[in-house]
Amino acid sequence: MPAKLDFHLTIERAAGLTLDATCAARAAGQGPLPAQHRRLLRSALRKLEGAQQDLYEARNNPWSSQPPPTLQLELL
């Protein structure tokens, strides 16, 4: 069970980081850029968005019929 939880948490973190990278790359592309840099940035954005979609799909694809457990804080 811990392997499943670790997998889902790690994939969730990676997907969030790709989202952050996509937002940062979009912000960098708002300024004036040479044509070559603009092309490279557009290509990188497409790849980041594809990777983000793949990671979210991996996170949502269950290993078994049971969903991954959610973590909750509890008072001791």
Buried (B, 14 or more C-beta within 10 A) or exposed (E): EEEBEEBBEEBBEBBEEBBEBBEEBEEEBEEEEEEEEEEEBEEBBEEBBEBBEBBBEBBEEEEEEEEBEEEEEEEE
